[in-house]
Amino acid sequence: MDQNTGNERIYSKTNSTIPSPLGVEEKIQKCQRCMKTFPTAQQLLQHSLVHSNVRKYPCQYCEKTFKQLSHVQQHLRIHTGINCHINIFICIYHLT
């Protein structure tokens, strides 16, 4: 548990090192829930949203919410038709 927030900590505060092919040790960050590793703390923090129920990015057109800004941005294409790579009839359906 994180003493400041009372939330369960899902990331490792300490860095580990792994040898790289060039013989230089690289720091890694490890998720304590799934043991997936990341090269930076920022990437680990972004990954931690996968394990969270927080969905702070709402769609302005429908009731859906998303964990990541990039996901709502991708979803908005369904409503706006901008860069829409799916069937045009589906896009028109969602615009009405």
N, C-alpha and C positions, 0 to 999 in steps of 0.2 A: 504494500500500500504506500502511496505517496503521502508523506506527512503533511505537505502543504495543501493538497487538494482533497485528500481522502479517497482518491481514485486508485484503482489497481494499476501499478506500473506495468506496462506491456513492452517496455523497451529496456535495453541494458544501458546502465549509466557508464559502465566501464568499457573501454576499448580492448579488443583482442587483436593480436597480430597474426598474420598468415604469411608464409613465404610466397613470393611471386616468382614467375619464371626467370626474372632477371636477377634473382638473388636478394632483392630488396624486400624488407618486410612491409606489408601494407596493413593499416588499421582497418578493422571491420566493426560494424555495429550489428548486434544480434537482437532480433525480436524474441522476447521471452515467452510469447504465446506459441509461435510456430517454428521458432529457431531459424527462420530465414535470415540471411545476412545481407548487409548493405555496406557500400563503401563510405557513405557519409551519414552523419546524424540527421541531416535534413531528409534524406531518402528514407531513413528509418521512421522518422516522424510522419512523413507522408504515408508510408505503409501502415502505420498504426491506425489510420482511419478505417482500414479493412476490418479491424476487430472491434470497432466502435459502433454504437447505434446512433451516433450524432449525424444528423442530416441537415446541415445548415444552409444548403444552397437550393432554394425553391425555384421551380419553373414559373415564369410569369404568365404562362398560358394555361397550365393545367395544375392539378393537385400534387404532382410528383415532386419529390425532394431528393437531393443527391448528397453524397459524402464529399465529393470533390468538385471544385469549380469547373474543371475541364469536362467532367461528365455532364453537368447541366448545359455547358456550352455546346457540347455535341448533341445533346437531346434537343436543344432549341432549334436545330436545323430541321427537325421534323415539322415544327410549326411554321417556320419562316421560309422554308424551301431553299435557303442559302446553302450552297455546297451540298445539296441533297443528293446522296448517292443511291437512294432507294427508289423504288417505283414511283413515278410522278403521280399516279392515282392515289397512292397512300398519302403523299404530301398534300394534295388537294383536299383529301378527306379530312385531314387534321386542321386545315386552315378554316374550315367551315364550322 
